[in-house]
Amino acid sequence: MNRSRAVFEYLAQFVSDQSSIVLDPSREEIVQSRLRPLLVEQLMNNLEELALALRRDRFSPLHRRVLDAITNNETSFFRDGYQFDALKKLCCLLCSLEDSRIVCESGALDHRAARKYTA
């Protein structure tokens, strides 16, 4: 295994351990481009130097900087309504199977039904 592949695998494992994001080898170029500004800032010549710095000090602020650079920190999940509409439909379906008094169209919840599911 060549060094650049080993360095990418180390960084991918680090990102996975810290954020549960899986970086497959096809993302290597994107990882390099996202880390390039950090390398310049840290006066490092390549990803191998970065990996060595991460290994040398396991709890440095550099770890957070690497994660921030690689991850996009996008929160569109909470802005998009699709997921919540799907969840609402699923809840309504489950509630109708339970013969509850949850009013799905308005989003209102009958308190007796709520007690039933929280008890």
ZABAKOL-802860 format. One record per residue: chain; z, y, x of N, C-alpha, C, CB in turn. Coordinates in Angstrom, 3 decimals. Each point is the difference from the previous one (the first is absolute). Last residue first. Glycine has a CB too. Layout:
BEGIN
<atom kette="A" n_z="Z" n_y="Y" n_x="X" ca_z="Z" ca_y="Y" ca_x="X" c_z="Z" c_y="Y" c_x="X" cb_z="Z" cb_y="Y" cb_x="X"/>
...
END
This chain:
BEGIN
<atom kette="A" n_z="28.329" n_y="6.205" n_x="-47.246" ca_z="1.264" ca_y="-0.748" ca_x="-0.100" c_z="-0.073" c_y="-1.281" c_x="0.778" cb_z="0.416" cb_y="0.979" cb_x="-2.231"/>
<atom kette="A" n_z="-4.034" n_y="2.163" n_x="1.502" ca_z="0.850" ca_y="0.375" ca_x="1.106" c_z="1.310" c_y="-0.777" c_x="0.007" cb_z="-1.032" cb_y="2.252" cb_x="-0.053"/>
<atom kette="A" n_z="-2.403" n_y="-2.704" n_x="-3.343" ca_z="-0.595" ca_y="-0.344" ca_x="1.284" c_z="0.866" c_y="0.378" c_x="1.191" cb_z="-2.195" cb_y="0.284" cb_x="-1.063"/>
<atom kette="A" n_z="3.571" n_y="0.625" n_x="-3.481" ca_z="-0.354" ca_y="-1.418" ca_x="0.032" c_z="-0.499" c_y="-0.404" c_x="1.390" cb_z="-0.574" cb_y="0.093" cb_x="-2.452"/>
<atom kette="A" n_z="1.384" n_y="4.431" n_x="1.405" ca_z="1.235" ca_y="-0.722" ca_x="0.282" c_z="-0.272" c_y="-1.500" c_x="0.139" cb_z="1.308" cb_y="1.756" cb_x="-1.249"/>
<atom kette="A" n_z="-4.888" n_y="0.941" n_x="-0.054" ca_z="0.343" ca_y="0.267" ca_x="1.395" c_z="1.273" c_y="-0.761" c_x="0.383" cb_z="-1.087" cb_y="2.282" cb_x="-0.147"/>
<atom kette="A" n_z="-0.343" n_y="-2.354" n_x="-4.323" ca_z="-0.847" ca_y="-0.850" ca_x="0.835" c_z="0.345" c_y="0.186" c_x="1.468" cb_z="-1.830" cb_y="0.123" cb_x="-1.707"/>
<atom kette="A" n_z="3.989" n_y="2.645" n_x="-1.324" ca_z="0.458" ca_y="-1.377" ca_x="-0.211" c_z="-0.812" c_y="-0.966" c_x="0.855" cb_z="0.706" cb_y="0.579" cb_x="-2.347"/>
<atom kette="A" n_z="-1.921" n_y="3.997" n_x="2.275" ca_z="1.177" ca_y="-0.277" ca_x="0.818" c_z="0.544" c_y="-1.405" c_x="-0.203" cb_z="0.532" cb_y="2.404" cb_x="-0.099"/>
<atom kette="A" n_z="-5.699" n_y="-0.755" n_x="-0.230" ca_z="1.096" ca_y="-0.199" ca_x="-0.925" c_z="1.217" c_y="-0.441" c_x="0.809" cb_z="-1.585" cb_y="-0.607" cb_x="-1.913"/>
<atom kette="A" n_z="-2.589" n_y="3.601" n_x="3.664" ca_z="0.678" ca_y="-1.275" ca_x="0.147" c_z="1.160" c_y="-0.052" c_x="-0.984" cb_z="-0.666" cb_y="-0.156" cb_x="2.441"/>
<atom kette="A" n_z="-4.441" n_y="2.908" n_x="-1.462" ca_z="1.402" ca_y="0.031" ca_x="-0.415" c_z="0.580" c_y="-1.409" c_x="0.073" cb_z="-0.437" cb_y="1.988" cb_x="-1.510"/>
<atom kette="A" n_z="-4.177" n_y="-0.534" n_x="2.319" ca_z="0.832" ca_y="-0.192" ca_x="1.170" c_z="1.480" c_y="0.004" c_x="-0.352" cb_z="-1.772" cb_y="1.065" cb_x="1.375"/>
<atom kette="A" n_z="-2.241" n_y="-0.829" n_x="-4.275" ca_z="0.658" ca_y="1.261" ca_x="0.334" c_z="0.828" c_y="-0.112" c_x="1.270" cb_z="0.053" cb_y="0.564" cb_x="-2.417"/>
<atom kette="A" n_z="-2.481" n_y="-4.372" n_x="0.801" ca_z="-0.929" ca_y="1.114" ca_x="-0.055" c_z="0.648" c_y="1.310" c_x="0.450" cb_z="-1.191" cb_y="-1.162" cb_x="-1.854"/>
<atom kette="A" n_z="3.653" n_y="-3.053" n_x="1.429" ca_z="-0.811" ca_y="0.167" ca_x="1.198" c_z="-0.862" c_y="1.250" c_x="-0.030" cb_z="-0.008" cb_y="-2.447" cb_x="0.220"/>
<atom kette="A" n_z="4.816" n_y="0.666" n_x="-2.225" ca_z="-1.168" ca_y="0.703" ca_x="-0.516" c_z="-0.878" c_y="0.378" c_x="1.194" cb_z="1.292" cb_y="0.894" cb_x="-2.030"/>
<atom kette="A" n_z="2.542" n_y="-4.886" n_x="1.035" ca_z="-0.452" ca_y="1.028" ca_x="0.923" c_z="-1.293" c_y="0.600" c_x="-0.539" cb_z="1.090" cb_y="-1.178" cb_x="1.971"/>
<atom kette="A" n_z="2.018" n_y="-2.466" n_x="-3.630" ca_z="-0.330" ca_y="1.204" ca_x="-0.747" c_z="-0.376" c_y="1.126" c_x="0.952" cb_z="1.550" cb_y="-0.705" cb_x="-1.843"/>
<atom kette="A" n_z="-2.123" n_y="-4.969" n_x="2.291" ca_z="0.936" ca_y="1.107" ca_x="0.151" c_z="-0.460" c_y="1.187" c_x="-0.821" cb_z="0.608" cb_y="-0.793" cb_x="2.294"/>
<atom kette="A" n_z="-2.190" n_y="-4.084" n_x="-1.341" ca_z="0.257" ca_y="0.561" ca_x="-1.322" c_z="1.031" c_y="1.119" c_x="0.058" cb_z="-0.562" cb_y="-2.209" cb_x="-1.009"/>
<atom kette="A" n_z="-1.601" n_y="-0.390" n_x="4.639" ca_z="1.440" ca_y="-0.136" ca_x="-0.236" c_z="0.399" c_y="0.543" c_x="-1.362" cb_z="0.384" cb_y="0.175" cb_x="2.451"/>
<atom kette="A" n_z="-4.824" n_y="0.178" n_x="-0.950" ca_z="0.288" ca_y="-1.430" ca_x="0.012" c_z="1.470" c_y="-0.270" c_x="-0.288" cb_z="-1.858" cb_y="-0.337" cb_x="1.631"/>
<atom kette="A" n_z="0.422" n_y="4.732" n_x="-1.124" ca_z="-0.487" ca_y="-0.521" ca_x="-1.276" c_z="0.231" c_y="-1.506" c_x="-0.080" cb_z="-1.729" cb_y="1.828" cb_x="-0.103"/>
<atom kette="A" n_z="2.804" n_y="0.348" n_x="4.110" ca_z="0.938" ca_y="0.361" ca_x="-1.059" c_z="-0.458" c_y="-0.529" c_x="-1.350" cb_z="0.628" cb_y="2.042" cb_x="1.286"/>
<atom kette="A" n_z="-3.427" n_y="-2.604" n_x="2.442" ca_z="1.202" ca_y="-0.825" ca_x="0.144" c_z="0.996" c_y="0.286" c_x="-1.114" cb_z="-0.340" cb_y="-0.047" cb_x="2.477"/>
<atom kette="A" n_z="-3.501" n_y="2.730" n_x="-2.322" ca_z="-0.368" ca_y="-1.382" ca_x="-0.296" c_z="1.223" c_y="-0.906" c_x="0.070" cb_z="-2.306" cb_y="0.416" cb_x="0.903"/>
<atom kette="A" n_z="2.841" n_y="4.028" n_x="0.388" ca_z="-0.203" ca_y="-0.097" ca_x="-1.443" c_z="-0.350" c_y="-1.419" c_x="-0.422" cb_z="-0.747" cb_y="2.376" cb_x="-0.021"/>
<atom kette="A" n_z="1.094" n_y="-1.455" n_x="4.599" ca_z="1.318" ca_y="0.047" ca_x="-0.643" c_z="-0.128" c_y="-0.132" c_x="-1.511" cb_z="0.855" cb_y="1.437" cb_x="1.864"/>
<atom kette="A" n_z="-4.819" n_y="-1.108" n_x="0.589" ca_z="0.657" ca_y="-1.275" ca_x="0.273" c_z="1.372" c_y="-0.045" c_x="-0.678" cb_z="-1.230" cb_y="-0.178" cb_x="2.200"/>
<atom kette="A" n_z="-1.149" n_y="4.203" n_x="-2.379" ca_z="-0.658" ca_y="-1.011" ca_x="-0.827" c_z="0.667" c_y="-1.362" c_x="0.178" cb_z="-2.162" cb_y="1.271" cb_x="0.170"/>
<atom kette="A" n_z="3.661" n_y="2.219" n_x="2.579" ca_z="0.378" ca_y="0.263" ca_x="-1.388" c_z="-0.602" c_y="-1.055" c_x="-0.931" cb_z="0.147" cb_y="2.467" cb_x="0.507"/>
<atom kette="A" n_z="-1.418" n_y="-2.523" n_x="4.013" ca_z="1.378" ca_y="-0.454" ca_x="-0.152" c_z="0.476" c_y="0.181" c_x="-1.437" cb_z="0.445" cb_y="0.575" cb_x="2.398"/>
<atom kette="A" n_z="-4.658" n_y="1.120" n_x="-1.278" ca_z="-0.030" ca_y="-1.466" ca_x="0.021" c_z="1.407" c_y="-0.568" c_x="-0.199" cb_z="-2.009" cb_y="0.057" cb_x="1.531"/>
<atom kette="A" n_z="1.619" n_y="4.573" n_x="-1.102" ca_z="-0.597" ca_y="-0.425" ca_x="-1.267" c_z="-0.029" c_y="-1.522" c_x="-0.093" cb_z="-1.394" cb_y="2.092" cb_x="-0.054"/>
<atom kette="A" n_z="2.795" n_y="-0.231" n_x="4.085" ca_z="1.032" ca_y="0.161" ca_x="-1.023" c_z="-0.530" c_y="-0.360" c_x="-1.383" cb_z="1.059" cb_y="1.795" cb_x="1.382"/>
<atom kette="A" n_z="-3.990" n_y="-1.879" n_x="2.334" ca_z="1.043" ca_y="-1.002" ca_x="0.194" c_z="1.041" c_y="0.072" c_x="-1.124" cb_z="-0.364" cb_y="0.121" cb_x="2.492"/>
<atom kette="A" n_z="-3.149" n_y="3.158" n_x="-2.395" ca_z="-0.456" ca_y="-1.343" ca_x="-0.342" c_z="1.118" c_y="-1.035" c_x="0.079" cb_z="-2.250" cb_y="0.630" cb_x="0.833"/>
<atom kette="A" n_z="2.315" n_y="4.250" n_x="0.288" ca_z="0.622" ca_y="-0.508" ca_x="-1.214" c_z="-0.333" c_y="-1.441" c_x="-0.314" cb_z="-0.062" cb_y="2.280" cb_x="-0.826"/>
<atom kette="A" n_z="0.625" n_y="0.741" n_x="5.570" ca_z="-0.976" ca_y="-0.670" ca_x="-0.851" c_z="0.709" c_y="-0.600" c_x="-1.200" cb_z="-1.477" cb_y="-0.491" cb_x="1.982"/>
<atom kette="A" n_z="3.972" n_y="2.577" n_x="1.415" ca_z="-0.797" ca_y="1.011" ca_x="-0.690" c_z="-0.999" c_y="-0.620" c_x="-0.957" cb_z="0.273" cb_y="1.488" cb_x="1.959"/>
<atom kette="A" n_z="2.621" n_y="-4.056" n_x="0.908" ca_z="0.813" ca_y="0.672" ca_x="-0.993" c_z="-0.767" c_y="1.082" c_x="-0.752" cb_z="1.975" cb_y="-0.487" cb_x="1.408"/>
<atom kette="A" n_z="-4.079" n_y="-1.982" n_x="2.087" ca_z="0.494" ca_y="-0.977" ca_x="-0.970" c_z="0.759" c_y="0.698" c_x="-1.117" cb_z="0.142" cb_y="-1.740" cb_x="1.803"/>
<atom kette="A" n_z="-1.742" n_y="4.013" n_x="2.104" ca_z="-0.846" ca_y="0.042" ca_x="-1.190" c_z="0.457" c_y="-1.013" c_x="-1.051" cb_z="-1.914" cb_y="0.748" cb_x="1.433"/>
<atom kette="A" n_z="3.558" n_y="0.832" n_x="3.166" ca_z="0.834" ca_y="-0.300" ca_x="-1.165" c_z="-0.819" c_y="0.009" c_x="-1.284" cb_z="1.965" cb_y="0.996" cb_x="1.179"/>
<atom kette="A" n_z="-2.434" n_y="-1.622" n_x="4.633" ca_z="-0.596" ca_y="0.455" ca_x="-1.250" c_z="0.872" c_y="-0.430" c_x="-1.170" cb_z="-2.306" cb_y="-0.122" cb_x="1.011"/>
<atom kette="A" n_z="2.507" n_y="-0.373" n_x="4.110" ca_z="1.061" ca_y="0.545" ca_x="-0.847" c_z="-0.525" c_y="0.560" c_x="-1.315" cb_z="1.269" cb_y="0.519" cb_x="2.058"/>
<atom kette="A" n_z="-3.376" n_y="-2.807" n_x="1.960" ca_z="-0.523" ca_y="1.223" ca_x="-0.607" c_z="0.996" c_y="0.647" c_x="-0.950" cb_z="-2.280" cb_y="-0.944" cb_x="0.211"/>
<atom kette="A" n_z="2.874" n_y="-2.048" n_x="4.575" ca_z="0.006" ca_y="-0.104" ca_x="-1.462" c_z="-0.476" c_y="1.310" c_x="-0.596" cb_z="1.889" cb_y="-1.670" cb_x="0.064"/>
<atom kette="A" n_z="-1.648" n_y="1.461" n_x="4.621" ca_z="-0.829" ca_y="-1.118" ca_x="-0.455" c_z="-0.064" c_y="-0.076" c_x="-1.519" cb_z="0.596" cb_y="-1.236" cb_x="2.077"/>
<atom kette="A" n_z="2.101" n_y="4.558" n_x="0.122" ca_z="-1.404" ca_y="0.183" ca_x="0.389" c_z="-0.896" c_y="-1.095" c_x="-0.576" cb_z="0.770" cb_y="1.117" cb_x="2.100"/>
<atom kette="A" n_z="3.939" n_y="-1.321" n_x="-2.709" ca_z="-0.561" ca_y="1.123" ca_x="-0.760" c_z="-1.476" c_y="0.193" c_x="0.307" cb_z="2.242" cb_y="1.096" cb_x="-0.002"/>
<atom kette="A" n_z="0.116" n_y="-4.319" n_x="2.510" ca_z="-0.142" ca_y="-0.414" ca_x="-1.404" c_z="-0.630" c_y="1.099" c_x="-0.836" cb_z="1.990" cb_y="-1.482" cb_x="0.248"/>
<atom kette="A" n_z="-0.947" n_y="2.540" n_x="4.177" ca_z="-1.095" ca_y="-0.969" ca_x="-0.046" c_z="-0.241" c_y="-0.453" c_x="-1.437" cb_z="0.548" cb_y="-0.764" cb_x="2.340"/>
<atom kette="A" n_z="3.121" n_y="3.535" n_x="-1.558" ca_z="-1.244" ca_y="0.760" ca_x="0.177" c_z="-1.217" c_y="-0.926" c_x="-0.066" cb_z="1.235" cb_y="1.686" cb_x="1.412"/>
<atom kette="A" n_z="3.097" n_y="-3.561" n_x="-1.454" ca_z="-0.294" ca_y="0.654" ca_x="-1.282" c_z="-1.323" c_y="0.750" c_x="0.083" cb_z="2.462" cb_y="0.218" cb_x="-0.480"/>
<atom kette="A" n_z="-0.932" n_y="-2.117" n_x="4.471" ca_z="-0.299" ca_y="-1.058" ca_x="-0.974" c_z="-0.386" c_y="0.597" c_x="-1.349" cb_z="1.596" cb_y="-1.537" cb_x="1.182"/>
<atom kette="A" n_z="0.009" n_y="4.325" n_x="2.309" ca_z="-1.410" ca_y="-0.347" ca_x="0.134" c_z="-0.405" c_y="-1.086" c_x="-1.000" cb_z="0.110" cb_y="0.623" cb_x="2.427"/>
<atom kette="A" n_z="4.407" n_y="0.876" n_x="-1.700" ca_z="-0.746" ca_y="0.732" ca_x="-1.037" c_z="-1.502" c_y="-0.304" c_x="0.044" cb_z="1.725" cb_y="1.809" cb_x="0.116"/>
<atom kette="A" n_z="1.559" n_y="-5.625" n_x="1.756" ca_z="-0.328" ca_y="1.388" ca_x="0.316" c_z="-0.703" c_y="0.677" c_x="-1.180" cb_z="-0.182" cb_y="-0.611" cb_x="2.437"/>
<atom kette="A" n_z="2.152" n_y="-4.071" n_x="-1.316" ca_z="0.452" ca_y="0.844" ca_x="-1.105" c_z="-0.270" c_y="1.475" c_x="0.254" cb_z="1.748" cb_y="-1.686" cb_x="-0.498"/>
<atom kette="A" n_z="-2.821" n_y="-2.015" n_x="3.603" ca_z="-0.255" ca_y="-0.574" ca_x="-1.327" c_z="0.388" c_y="0.889" c_x="-1.167" cb_z="0.335" cb_y="-2.170" cb_x="1.042"/>
<atom kette="A" n_z="-2.045" n_y="2.619" n_x="4.148" ca_z="1.085" ca_y="0.598" ca_x="-0.774" c_z="-0.209" c_y="-0.365" c_x="-1.464" cb_z="0.263" cb_y="1.923" cb_x="1.658"/>
<atom kette="A" n_z="-3.158" n_y="-3.951" n_x="1.452" ca_z="1.061" ca_y="0.441" ca_x="0.907" c_z="1.204" c_y="0.551" c_x="-0.770" cb_z="-1.740" cb_y="0.513" cb_x="1.733"/>
<atom kette="A" n_z="-2.340" n_y="-1.767" n_x="-3.944" ca_z="0.787" ca_y="-1.172" ca_x="0.418" c_z="1.206" c_y="0.404" c_x="0.835" cb_z="-2.080" cb_y="-1.378" cb_x="-0.039"/>
<atom kette="A" n_z="-0.996" n_y="4.701" n_x="-1.271" ca_z="0.672" ca_y="-0.534" ca_x="-1.188" c_z="0.882" c_y="-1.190" c_x="0.357" cb_z="-1.912" cb_y="0.781" cb_x="-1.418"/>
<atom kette="A" n_z="-0.782" n_y="1.072" n_x="4.792" ca_z="1.070" ca_y="0.944" ca_x="-0.359" c_z="0.770" c_y="-0.503" c_x="-1.215" cb_z="-1.353" cb_y="1.907" cb_x="0.930"/>
<atom kette="A" n_z="-2.436" n_y="-4.351" n_x="0.376" ca_z="1.067" ca_y="-0.148" ca_x="0.999" c_z="1.178" c_y="0.923" c_x="-0.323" cb_z="-1.718" cb_y="-0.619" cb_x="1.740"/>
<atom kette="A" n_z="-2.140" n_y="1.014" n_x="-4.384" ca_z="0.696" ca_y="-1.255" ca_x="-0.287" c_z="1.144" c_y="-0.231" c_x="0.983" cb_z="-2.124" cb_y="-0.948" cb_x="-0.935"/>
<atom kette="A" n_z="-0.690" n_y="4.612" n_x="1.738" ca_z="0.794" ca_y="0.213" ca_x="-1.205" c_z="0.812" c_y="-1.245" c_x="-0.340" cb_z="-1.718" cb_y="1.626" cb_x="-0.838"/>
<atom kette="A" n_z="-1.354" n_y="-1.894" n_x="4.336" ca_z="1.150" ca_y="0.824" ca_x="0.404" c_z="0.912" c_y="0.259" c_x="-1.193" cb_z="-1.385" cb_y="1.083" cb_x="1.803"/>
<atom kette="A" n_z="-2.608" n_y="-3.303" n_x="-2.691" ca_z="0.868" ca_y="-0.872" ca_x="0.786" c_z="1.244" c_y="0.762" c_x="0.459" cb_z="-2.006" cb_y="-1.332" cb_x="0.758"/>
<atom kette="A" n_z="-1.577" n_y="3.531" n_x="-2.983" ca_z="0.953" ca_y="-0.665" ca_x="-0.893" c_z="0.945" c_y="-0.931" c_x="0.748" cb_z="-1.688" cb_y="0.151" cb_x="-1.810"/>
<atom kette="A" n_z="-0.324" n_y="4.024" n_x="4.535" ca_z="-0.558" ca_y="-1.054" ca_x="-0.843" c_z="1.102" c_y="-0.630" c_x="-0.858" cb_z="-1.797" cb_y="-0.448" cb_x="1.724"/>
<atom kette="A" n_z="2.469" n_y="4.280" n_x="1.276" ca_z="-1.435" ca_y="-0.225" ca_x="0.191" c_z="-0.606" c_y="-1.013" c_x="-0.956" cb_z="0.356" cb_y="0.567" cb_x="2.348"/>
<atom kette="A" n_z="3.914" n_y="3.198" n_x="-2.752" ca_z="-0.292" ca_y="-1.401" ca_x="0.284" c_z="-1.499" c_y="-0.193" c_x="0.055" cb_z="2.132" cb_y="-0.739" cb_x="-1.114"/>
<atom kette="A" n_z="0.923" n_y="4.667" n_x="-0.101" ca_z="-0.575" ca_y="-0.079" ca_x="1.348" c_z="-0.205" c_y="-1.439" c_x="0.446" cb_z="1.098" cb_y="2.160" cb_x="0.552"/>
<atom kette="A" n_z="0.339" n_y="-0.368" n_x="-4.937" ca_z="0.984" ca_y="-0.688" ca_x="0.834" c_z="-0.469" c_y="-0.162" c_x="1.455" cb_z="0.775" cb_y="-1.204" cb_x="-2.048"/>
<atom kette="A" n_z="-3.647" n_y="3.230" n_x="-1.238" ca_z="1.279" ca_y="0.732" ca_x="-0.055" c_z="1.040" c_y="-0.587" c_x="0.950" cb_z="-0.489" cb_y="0.578" cb_x="-2.376"/>
<atom kette="A" n_z="-3.600" n_y="-2.848" n_x="1.824" ca_z="-0.218" ca_y="1.270" ca_x="0.703" c_z="1.309" c_y="0.782" c_x="0.072" cb_z="-2.407" cb_y="0.063" cb_x="-0.781"/>
<atom kette="A" n_z="2.459" n_y="-3.995" n_x="-1.742" ca_z="-0.153" ca_y="-0.313" ca_x="1.423" c_z="-0.166" c_y="1.277" c_x="0.821" cb_z="-1.040" cb_y="-2.209" cb_x="-0.601"/>
<atom kette="A" n_z="1.065" n_y="2.585" n_x="-4.058" ca_z="1.343" ca_y="-0.279" ca_x="0.506" c_z="-0.043" c_y="-0.336" c_x="1.491" cb_z="0.685" cb_y="-0.820" cb_x="-2.280"/>
<atom kette="A" n_z="-4.777" n_y="1.418" n_x="-0.040" ca_z="0.724" ca_y="1.274" ca_x="0.153" c_z="1.416" c_y="-0.184" c_x="0.549" cb_z="-1.347" cb_y="0.902" cb_x="-1.888"/>
<atom kette="A" n_z="-1.200" n_y="-4.925" n_x="1.046" ca_z="-0.532" ca_y="0.823" ca_x="1.091" c_z="0.721" c_y="1.346" c_x="0.138" cb_z="-2.203" cb_y="-1.105" cb_x="-0.355"/>
<atom kette="A" n_z="2.773" n_y="-2.411" n_x="-3.135" ca_z="0.992" ca_y="0.153" ca_x="1.063" c_z="-0.465" c_y="0.914" c_x="1.137" cb_z="0.815" cb_y="-2.267" cb_x="-0.578"/>
<atom kette="A" n_z="-3.635" n_y="1.157" n_x="-3.153" ca_z="1.203" ca_y="0.644" ca_x="-0.545" c_z="1.062" c_y="0.240" c_x="1.065" cb_z="-0.476" cb_y="-1.089" cb_x="-2.180"/>
<atom kette="A" n_z="-3.525" n_y="-1.235" n_x="3.295" ca_z="-0.305" ca_y="1.398" ca_x="-0.323" c_z="1.213" c_y="0.731" c_x="-0.559" cb_z="-2.360" cb_y="-0.659" cb_x="-0.442"/>
<atom kette="A" n_z="2.738" n_y="-3.995" n_x="1.397" ca_z="-0.201" ca_y="0.779" ca_x="1.232" c_z="-0.249" c_y="1.474" c_x="-0.308" cb_z="-0.929" cb_y="-2.044" cb_x="1.115"/>
<atom kette="A" n_z="1.173" n_y="-0.917" n_x="-4.727" ca_z="1.321" ca_y="0.150" ca_x="0.616" c_z="-0.120" c_y="0.848" c_x="1.265" cb_z="0.741" cb_y="-2.237" cb_x="-0.937"/>
<atom kette="A" n_z="-4.712" n_y="1.028" n_x="-1.134" ca_z="0.706" ca_y="1.009" ca_x="-0.803" c_z="1.385" c_y="0.258" c_x="0.586" cb_z="-1.267" cb_y="-0.715" cb_x="-2.066"/>
<atom kette="A" n_z="-1.294" n_y="-2.723" n_x="3.980" ca_z="-0.591" ca_y="1.308" ca_x="0.314" c_z="0.703" c_y="1.120" c_x="-0.772" cb_z="-2.211" cb_y="-1.120" cb_x="0.445"/>
<atom kette="A" n_z="3.492" n_y="-3.401" n_x="-1.330" ca_z="0.386" ca_y="0.435" ca_x="1.342" c_z="-0.544" c_y="1.393" c_x="0.336" cb_z="0.052" cb_y="-2.400" cb_x="0.694"/>
<atom kette="A" n_z="-0.467" n_y="-0.651" n_x="-4.718" ca_z="0.570" ca_y="1.353" ca_x="-0.085" c_z="0.338" c_y="0.581" c_x="1.375" cb_z="0.916" cb_y="-0.599" cb_x="-2.241"/>
<atom kette="A" n_z="-2.522" n_y="-3.930" n_x="1.384" ca_z="-1.086" ca_y="0.916" ca_x="-0.362" c_z="0.477" c_y="1.453" c_x="-0.059" cb_z="-1.077" cb_y="-1.856" cb_x="-1.288"/>
<atom kette="A" n_z="4.123" n_y="-1.882" n_x="2.082" ca_z="-0.762" ca_y="0.463" ca_x="1.163" c_z="-1.147" c_y="0.958" c_x="-0.331" cb_z="0.595" cb_y="-2.137" cb_x="1.055"/>
<atom kette="A" n_z="3.555" n_y="2.055" n_x="-4.423" ca_z="-0.816" ca_y="-1.066" ca_x="0.575" c_z="-0.862" c_y="0.577" c_x="1.125" cb_z="-0.028" cb_y="-1.249" cb_x="-2.216"/>
<atom kette="A" n_z="4.826" n_y="2.643" n_x="-0.165" ca_z="-1.189" ca_y="0.540" ca_x="0.660" c_z="-0.791" c_y="-1.143" c_x="0.599" cb_z="1.172" cb_y="2.179" cb_x="0.493"/>
<atom kette="A" n_z="2.884" n_y="-1.299" n_x="-4.457" ca_z="-0.683" ca_y="-0.958" ca_x="0.859" c_z="-1.279" c_y="0.635" c_x="0.534" cb_z="0.966" cb_y="-1.951" cb_x="-1.303"/>
<atom kette="A" n_z="4.085" n_y="3.714" n_x="-0.606" ca_z="-1.438" ca_y="0.236" ca_x="-0.035" c_z="-0.644" c_y="-0.950" c_x="1.005" cb_z="0.293" cb_y="2.452" cb_x="-0.684"/>
<atom kette="A" n_z="4.509" n_y="-1.788" n_x="-0.119" ca_z="-0.650" ca_y="-1.068" ca_x="-0.764" c_z="-1.493" c_y="0.247" c_x="-0.209" cb_z="2.171" cb_y="-0.403" cb_x="-1.136"/>
<atom kette="A" n_z="1.216" n_y="2.939" n_x="3.865" ca_z="-0.512" ca_y="0.554" ca_x="-1.258" c_z="-0.635" c_y="-1.026" c_x="-0.928" cb_z="-0.365" cb_y="2.085" cb_x="1.226"/>
<atom kette="A" n_z="2.524" n_y="-2.920" n_x="3.217" ca_z="0.637" ca_y="1.227" ca_x="-0.453" c_z="-0.431" c_y="0.450" c_x="-1.391" cb_z="0.150" cb_y="0.635" cb_x="2.361"/>
<atom kette="A" n_z="-1.965" n_y="-4.556" n_x="-0.125" ca_z="1.462" ca_y="-0.152" ca_x="-0.041" c_z="0.675" c_y="1.213" c_x="-0.622" cb_z="-0.125" cb_y="-1.442" cb_x="2.028"/>
<atom kette="A" n_z="-4.569" n_y="1.592" n_x="-1.281" ca_z="0.338" ca_y="-0.963" ca_x="-1.043" c_z="1.511" c_y="-0.153" c_x="-0.152" cb_z="-2.143" cb_y="-1.200" cb_x="0.460"/>
<atom kette="A" n_z="0.516" n_y="3.837" n_x="3.068" ca_z="-0.249" ca_y="0.666" ca_x="-1.286" c_z="0.380" c_y="-0.925" c_x="-1.151" cb_z="-1.866" cb_y="1.352" cb_x="1.030"/>
<atom kette="A" n_z="2.121" n_y="-3.202" n_x="3.265" ca_z="0.988" ca_y="1.067" ca_x="-0.138" c_z="-0.141" c_y="0.684" c_x="-1.364" cb_z="-0.014" cb_y="0.350" cb_x="2.504"/>
<atom kette="A" n_z="-3.236" n_y="-3.486" n_x="-1.295" ca_z="1.257" ca_y="-0.666" ca_x="-0.339" c_z="1.116" c_y="1.025" c_x="-0.213" cb_z="-0.721" cb_y="-2.023" cb_x="1.320"/>
<atom kette="A" n_z="-3.427" n_y="3.643" n_x="0.149" ca_z="-0.136" ca_y="-0.518" ca_x="-1.362" c_z="1.283" c_y="-0.689" c_x="-0.447" cb_z="-2.466" cb_y="-0.288" cb_x="0.358"/>
<atom kette="A" n_z="2.189" n_y="1.737" n_x="4.110" ca_z="0.113" ca_y="1.140" ca_x="-0.912" c_z="-0.091" c_y="-0.455" c_x="-1.456" cb_z="-1.004" cb_y="1.494" cb_x="1.755"/>
<atom kette="A" n_z="0.334" n_y="-4.792" n_x="1.522" ca_z="1.377" ca_y="0.493" ca_x="0.080" c_z="0.204" c_y="1.153" c_x="-0.984" cb_z="0.131" cb_y="-0.696" cb_x="2.428"/>
<atom kette="A" n_z="-4.465" n_y="-0.948" n_x="-1.966" ca_z="0.841" ca_y="-0.962" ca_x="-0.722" c_z="1.468" c_y="0.420" c_x="0.032" cb_z="-1.626" cb_y="-1.827" cb_x="0.569"/>
<atom kette="A" n_z="-1.441" n_y="4.374" n_x="1.945" ca_z="-0.216" ca_y="0.186" ca_x="-1.440" c_z="0.884" c_y="-0.948" c_x="-0.799" cb_z="-2.368" cb_y="0.724" cb_x="0.436"/>
<atom kette="A" n_z="2.440" n_y="-1.250" n_x="4.180" ca_z="0.646" ca_y="1.266" ca_x="-0.372" c_z="-0.178" c_y="0.245" c_x="-1.495" cb_z="-0.409" cb_y="0.944" cb_x="2.317"/>
<atom kette="A" n_z="-1.801" n_y="-4.638" n_x="-0.483" ca_z="1.446" ca_y="-0.235" ca_x="-0.010" c_z="0.756" c_y="1.262" c_x="-0.418" cb_z="-0.279" cb_y="-1.729" cb_x="1.805"/>
<atom kette="A" n_z="-4.363" n_y="2.059" n_x="-1.203" ca_z="0.281" ca_y="-0.838" ca_x="-1.173" c_z="1.507" c_y="-0.244" c_x="-0.117" cb_z="-2.272" cb_y="-1.110" cb_x="0.210"/>
<atom kette="A" n_z="0.745" n_y="3.354" n_x="3.594" ca_z="-0.126" ca_y="0.870" ca_x="-1.175" c_z="0.286" c_y="-0.778" c_x="-1.283" cb_z="-1.696" cb_y="1.403" cb_x="1.222"/>
<atom kette="A" n_z="1.686" n_y="-3.775" n_x="2.950" ca_z="1.146" ca_y="0.907" ca_x="-0.185" c_z="-0.112" c_y="0.847" c_x="-1.258" cb_z="0.249" cb_y="0.062" cb_x="2.459"/>
<atom kette="A" n_z="-2.610" n_y="-4.920" n_x="-2.372" ca_z="-0.034" ca_y="1.195" ca_x="0.842" c_z="1.133" c_y="0.955" c_x="-0.367" cb_z="-2.489" cb_y="-0.243" cb_x="0.235"/>
<atom kette="A" n_z="2.292" n_y="-5.262" n_x="-0.464" ca_z="0.000" ca_y="1.171" ca_x="-0.853" c_z="0.000" c_y="1.241" c_x="0.904" cb_z="1.234" cb_y="-1.247" cb_x="-1.877"/>
END
